[in-house]
Amino acid sequence: MKEVTISVENSLAQKMDKLIHFFGSKDLLFAHFIDFHKKKIQREIARMQRDLEQYEQQYDMASAVFYEQFESGALEDTTDFILWSGIYEMQLNSKQKLEQLI
């Protein structure tokens, strides 16, 4: 087992102690913390997917194909395309964060 030590203000240390007591162990607290964040990111990815699907239907193009063409300069810088590319990039970033948590 590896031990990790962090320095925190007393008020935060007291809150952490209460949470550890509530969950029963540091391991369970940490597991719940990770699970909470995984679910939060998964909800964000799903919400972005719904937005991406609207653009995909409107323009009859998969987001990955669109993004490649948009980034290469093959498509105009319309408001829709800028928003679509931004949502796609945010989803890619969220998926990377999720992979780091798993």
C-alpha positions in Angstrom: 0.0 0.0 0.0 1.3 3.5 -0.9 0.6 6.3 1.5 -0.2 9.8 0.2 0.0 12.9 2.4 -1.6 16.2 1.6 -1.6 19.5 3.5 -5.0 21.2 3.9 -6.6 23.8 6.0 -8.1 22.6 9.3 -11.6 23.3 8.2 -11.2 21.1 5.0 -9.4 18.4 7.1 -12.4 18.3 9.4 -14.8 18.0 6.5 -12.7 15.2 5.0 -12.7 13.4 8.4 -16.5 13.6 8.6 -16.8 12.3 5.0 -14.4 9.4 5.7 -16.5 8.6 8.8 -19.7 8.8 6.8 -18.5 6.5 4.0 -16.7 4.2 6.5 -13.2 4.3 4.9 -10.9 6.5 2.8 -11.2 3.9 0.0 -14.9 4.1 -0.1 -14.9 7.9 0.0 -12.4 8.0 -2.9 -14.4 5.4 -4.8 -17.6 7.5 -4.4 -15.8 10.6 -5.4 -14.5 9.1 -8.6 -17.9 7.5 -9.4 -19.6 10.9 -8.9 -17.3 12.5 -11.4 -17.5 9.7 -13.9 -21.3 10.0 -13.9 -21.1 13.7 -14.2 -18.8 13.5 -17.2 -21.0 10.8 -18.7 -24.0 13.0 -18.4 -22.1 15.9 -20.1 -21.0 13.6 -22.9 -24.6 12.4 -23.5 -25.9 16.0 -23.5 -23.3 17.0 -26.0 -24.1 13.9 -28.1 -27.7 15.0 -28.4 -26.6 18.4 -29.6 -24.2 16.8 -32.1 -26.9 14.5 -33.4 -29.1 17.6 -34.2 -26.3 19.0 -36.3 -25.6 15.7 -37.9 -29.2 15.4 -39.0 -29.4 19.0 -40.1 -26.3 18.7 -42.3 -26.5 15.0 -43.0 -22.9 14.4 -41.9 -21.2 12.6 -39.0 -19.5 14.9 -36.5 -16.1 13.3 -37.0 -16.3 13.8 -40.8 -17.5 17.3 -40.3 -14.8 18.2 -37.8 -12.1 16.9 -40.1 -13.4 18.9 -43.0 -13.9 22.0 -40.9 -10.4 21.9 -39.4 -8.9 21.4 -42.8 -10.6 24.6 -44.0 -12.9 22.8 -46.5 -16.0 24.3 -44.8 -17.0 27.9 -44.1 -16.8 29.5 -40.7 -20.6 29.8 -40.2 -22.1 30.2 -36.7 -23.5 26.7 -36.8 -20.2 25.2 -37.9 -18.2 27.0 -35.2 -20.7 25.9 -32.5 -20.7 22.3 -33.9 -16.9 22.1 -33.8 -16.8 23.6 -30.3 -19.3 21.0 -29.0 -17.4 18.2 -30.7 -14.1 19.4 -29.2 -15.6 19.6 -25.7 -17.0 16.1 -26.1 -13.6 14.8 -27.1 -12.0 16.5 -24.1 -14.7 15.1 -21.8 -14.1 11.6 -23.2 -10.4 12.0 -22.5 -11.1 13.0 -18.9 -13.5 10.0 -18.5 -10.7 7.7 -19.7 -8.4 9.1 -17.1 -10.8 8.4 -14.4 -11.5 4.8 -15.4 
